[in-house]
Amino acid sequence: MPTVSFHMGEDYCSIDLATPSVSSEQIVAAEKRANEVVFENRPVTIRYVSRAEAEKLGLRKLPPAEHDELRLVEIAEFDLTACGGTHVDTTGQIGSILLRKTEKVRQGTRVEFVCGGRAVRMARRDYSALSEAAALFSAKLWDVPDQIRKSIEESKTLRKQKDDALDQLAELMALAALHNQPEKDGLKIIVRAFSDRDISFAKLFAQKVTRTATPAVALVASTVDPPGLVFAQTPAQASGTAPGSAVEMGALLKQVLSSVGGRGGGSGDFAQGGVPAGCNVEQLLREAAGTIGS
């Protein structure tokens, strides 16, 4: 895999390879082979040759033709490459090599690694983090990935159950609100401010109110941070009649929000916006209801 570039930093080193991906098996094999060469403590020698001579030596990578003389660094019976940097006398001076991660970058794949004392410190840090995670799961180190996968699946299940429960709750609350609200000129206006539900639930409640057979307008607010308003009405095509209100929800919302510096918008049947903290949302809802009823 051709090397595109490399980085030598204070915390880690990396090389960018001209390949779309590197498998975990290739990473493990490369790390194992590199450490074998380190433990063999092979001598590292430096020599200078002409470019013409270098072209015949089978370098791993021949640099651009900028100089007539090249500095070659050789690991005995293993690697020969042109490089002008500082090098060890023997591979054993490098210490252990730890490949920590790979990631996709614009030019291919980046392989991050650490060596020597840094490899030991990183391994200790990783081990400490893994040990703490294992303790939280009351599991062995090697069981942590399975425990995390299990927790993710359980979290997904609980999230779906929560969403289903909220959907059912919103529908029941909407039906109760419609049942308790008398009609006026063939329209039911539901005004509700939630102090214990967020704007997502307020939106869901408004949708449930306006998706029944009864023509309705829902003027709903949530005071949970961030506070907001949701205005909705039963679409004409849903009720089979002309809209019960002559007010467009988007225009009504903008009118109400303009007095408090809020922002929002929407269509004729649905609009949503936010209000500054501390606003009296109940008063805003009363203003909106008064506009529809006038």
SULGI-V238519 format. One record per backbone hydrogen bond with DSSP energy under -1.0 kcal/mol. CO is the residue of the C=O (numbers start at 0). NH is the residue of the N-H. E is the energy in kcal/mol with one decimal. If there is no record, write none. Layout:
co;nh;e
CO;NH;E
CO;NH;E
This chain:
co;nh;e
1;17;-2.8
4;15;-3.1
6;13;-2.4
11;8;-1.9
12;112;-3.0
13;6;-3.1
14;110;-2.8
15;3;-3.4
15;4;-1.1
16;18;-2.2
16;108;-2.2
22;26;-2.0
23;27;-2.5
24;28;-2.3
25;29;-2.6
26;30;-2.6
27;31;-2.3
28;32;-2.4
29;33;-2.5
30;34;-2.2
31;35;-1.8
32;36;-2.0
33;37;-1.8
34;38;-2.8
35;39;-1.6
36;41;-1.0
37;40;-1.6
41;90;-2.6
42;75;-2.2
44;73;-2.8
46;71;-3.3
48;69;-3.2
49;53;-2.5
50;54;-2.1
52;55;-1.3
53;56;-1.4
63;65;-2.1
67;50;-2.3
69;48;-2.3
70;82;-2.1
71;46;-2.0
72;80;-2.1
73;44;-2.3
74;77;-2.4
74;78;-1.9
78;74;-2.5
79;59;-2.3
80;72;-3.1
88;43;-3.0
89;92;-1.4
90;93;-1.8
95;115;-1.8
97;113;-2.0
100;111;-2.8
102;109;-3.3
104;107;-1.5
107;104;-2.4
108;16;-3.3
109;102;-1.9
110;14;-2.0
111;99;-2.0
111;100;-1.1
112;12;-2.7
113;97;-3.0
114;117;-1.3
115;119;-1.6
116;120;-2.4
117;121;-2.9
118;122;-2.5
119;123;-2.4
120;124;-2.5
121;125;-3.0
122;126;-2.5
123;127;-2.5
124;128;-2.3
125;129;-2.5
126;130;-2.6
127;131;-2.3
128;132;-2.1
129;133;-2.5
130;134;-2.3
131;135;-1.9
132;136;-1.6
133;138;-2.7
139;142;-1.6
140;143;-1.4
142;146;-2.2
143;147;-2.6
144;148;-2.5
145;149;-2.4
146;150;-2.4
147;151;-2.5
148;152;-2.2
149;153;-2.4
150;154;-2.6
151;155;-2.3
152;156;-2.2
153;157;-2.7
154;158;-2.5
155;159;-2.2
156;160;-2.5
157;161;-2.6
158;162;-2.7
159;163;-2.7
160;164;-2.5
161;165;-2.7
162;166;-2.2
163;167;-2.4
164;168;-2.6
165;169;-2.8
166;170;-2.1
167;171;-2.5
168;172;-2.7
169;173;-2.2
170;174;-2.5
171;175;-2.3
172;176;-2.4
173;177;-2.4
174;178;-2.3
175;179;-2.1
186;183;-2.6
187;216;-2.6
189;218;-3.2
191;220;-2.1
193;222;-2.7
197;201;-2.0
198;202;-2.3
199;203;-2.0
200;204;-2.9
201;205;-2.2
202;206;-2.1
203;207;-2.1
204;208;-2.3
205;209;-1.9
214;187;-1.7
215;233;-2.4
216;189;-3.3
217;231;-2.2
218;191;-2.2
219;229;-3.2
220;193;-3.1
221;227;-2.0
226;274;-1.3
227;221;-2.2
228;272;-2.1
229;219;-3.0
230;270;-2.6
231;217;-3.2
234;238;-1.7
235;239;-1.8
247;251;-2.5
248;252;-2.7
249;253;-2.0
250;254;-2.0
251;255;-2.2
252;256;-2.8
253;257;-1.8
256;259;-1.5
256;260;-1.0
256;261;-2.0
262;273;-2.7
264;271;-2.1
266;249;-1.8
267;248;-2.5
268;232;-2.1
269;266;-2.9
270;230;-2.5
271;264;-1.9
272;228;-2.7
273;262;-1.5
275;278;-1.5
278;280;-1.4
279;283;-1.6
280;284;-2.4
281;285;-2.1
282;286;-2.2
283;287;-2.2
284;288;-2.7
285;289;-2.5
286;290;-1.8
287;291;-1.8
288;292;-2.3
289;293;-1.0
